[in-house]
Amino acid sequence: MFSRHGQVEKTEVSLAASLDTVVQFAREALPDTVTFDVAIESSLAKATAVVNPTELMQVFTNLILNATQAMDDTGEIKIAASHVDLTENTASGFGLRAGSFAQIDVIDNGSGIPETDMSRIFDPYFTTKRIGEGTGLGLSIAYGIARDWGGTITAANEADGARFSVFIPSSLQ
């Protein structure tokens, strides 16, 4: 993964408010043929995380844009956010430490991720787009940011589309 030199300033942010901002931005920027179904679990309404707000926007904007492109600019993006407590056993499967996390899923109804690409999806410069349509850096950078926060991003196929799950260390206020 790419590393960023130097430290970025992190601050405590409301995850629910930050997600609202990201979705509002996406609704204004994307075509009307892309709709959103947003479900923020009530427990997450009081959750905060220590992150860089610009990076948080970058991670979710990238995931939403990728979802939009996977659906050829037409379809529904579901965003589901909840608070989860990961045990040592579960957390270690993600390369994380046990603790409290916000799990924020970005789910599209596109074509999904080919199994042959799944192991490389977060690699720098990996892209399934045609030449000139993307750099292959977006998911790699998003993944690196999440790891810097002490979290991670996972990718999986759904029955109809793909799911990217972002795990961010969080606390309930």
Secondary structure, DSSP 8 states (H G I E B T S, - for coil): ----SS----EEEEHHHHHHHHHHHHHHHS-TTEEEEEEE-GGGGGEEEEE-HHHHHHHHHHHHHHHHHHTTT-EEEEEEEEEEEE-HHHHHHTT--SEEEEEEEEE--S----HHHHTTTTSTT---S-TTS--S-HHHHHHHHHHHTT-EEEEEEETTEEEEEEEEE-EE-
